[in-house]
Each structure stands twice: as structure tokens, then as C-alpha cells.
Amino acid sequence: MNFRETDLPGIGKKYTLNLTNGQDIAIVMHLSGKREIFYFDDPDNDPQFHFVMNEEEAQLLGSVLLGSYFKPEQEQQKELLMGKLSIEWVTIDKQCSLVDKSILQSEIRKTTGVTIIAIIRGKDSIINPLPDEIIMEKDTLVVVGNREQTKIFNKKYGFNV
């Protein structure tokens, strides 16, 4: 078995694996993240076939080949939840109707469904702020909800996220 790495200026890198049975596999990793995989039954001839994978597909295939791909039920449930979860970071400007109101007064959760999980104020972070925390100009709110809730929040308060 022989393995080579070759720089492809302006394109990315090429990795060639000479298999013990005389066949070759070449992988071109483009700077864009795209991967092209070529299979040669004879390294002196054109490839028998080739296919293209995106970065996510390549990572999944790599984990399967490494033997590390295993998803217990709990992991699948987490992945399902994360697919529906939306976290937004929005900065409050002086025209925002939330300025100088407490979280409770603004009724953000009641009207939009999102929850403020943090407020970043200058160099300080207020994690899990209390309902009486006042929202100030230049604060960055970290809000969480499902995609529809964060969409409603952004529309209601004029954020273009």
C-alpha cells in the first residue's frame, strides 16, 4: 500500500492510495470543499468511474469507513431536535421597541414563542437573564426557538437576520 499527497495550486490537494490489489483510488479535495473520488483498476488508464461528494457527505462516508459511525437512539433524537432548533443573535438599536423595557414587560416569549437565553452587553454576558432584566440599546440578544418562532420574532422587532 502506498499513499501520496499532491498540491494542486488553485484547486486544492490530491490524495492517491495504491491498494494492495494493484488498484488506485484518487481523491481531489477542492478548496471549495467539494471532493472528487476516482477509481482506477489500472493506474496507467483512465478512471473506471468517478463521483463527486460535498463536505457533509464526505464526512459521513469517512466516519463509516473509520468504523466510528454509530448513532444510538438518543443521538438521533438530539439530531432531530437540533434540526428544528433556531438560535439567533440580534443587536438592539435605539429605534427598537424593546429598548428600556424588561424582558417581562416586552412579553417576547408570550408574543413570539422565543426565549432570551443570553444578553451580551459590552464585554459582559448575562446568561439566562431574569425576567426583570432591562434590554438596552446595543445589547445583543441570543434568542432560541423553532424556526417559525424566530421568524416571527425577527419580523415583529424588525431584525433582518
Protein Blocks (a to p, Z undefined) as FASTA:
>chain_A
ZZdddddehilpcdddddfkopacdddddfkopacddddfbfkbccfbdcdddfklmmmm
mmmmnopaccdfklmmmmmmmmmpccddddddfklmkgopafklnommmmnopacfbdce
hjbccehiafklccdehiacdddddfklmmmmmmmnopaZZ
